[in-house]
C-alpha cells in the first residue's frame, strides 16, 4: 500500500538442486529408501518375504512342540517378569520447621519460595510495612522492636 514490506516478486524462491528436487524432496526420498532397506533386513532376519507367500502345514507333533515351547516361555515370563514397584506418594519436604518471626535467619523457604521471616503480629506491633521492617533489620542487624 505505502511501499513497505515485501513485494510478491521479492519472495525467496525454493532452491532447486542439480537433480531438480528440493532439499525436502531429497530427504523424503532418502527416508523412503532407508525404510525399504530396513524392512527388507527385518524380513530377511525373520525368514519371511513379502514376495513369496508361505504356506505351512503343521503336523500334530510339531503343534505339540510349539505348544510346549509356548508354555515354557510363558512360565519363564511369569518368573522373570519385572515387578512394578509402586512408589508411595511423597509429600514435599519441609525446608524449614521454624515458624515465622522466630530465629535469626532473615528468610525462610516456604513451598520453594524465599519468604521474609516476619510474622504479621510483629509487623502490627512495630507499625511498619514489611519492606521497612526488613530494611531496618538489614541496617541494624537486629530485629526491630
RALINPE-V869988 format. One record per helix or strand of 2 or more residues. SS is the DSSP state (H for helix, E for strand). FROM is the first residue (numbers start at 1). LEN is the number of residues. If there is no record, write none. Layout:
# RALINPE-V869988
ss=SS from=FROM len=LEN
ss=SS from=FROM len=LEN
This chain:
# RALINPE-V869988
ss=H from=8 len=3
ss=H from=23 len=24
ss=H from=60 len=21
ss=E from=107 len=4
ss=E from=113 len=4
ss=H from=120 len=7
ss=H from=130 len=11
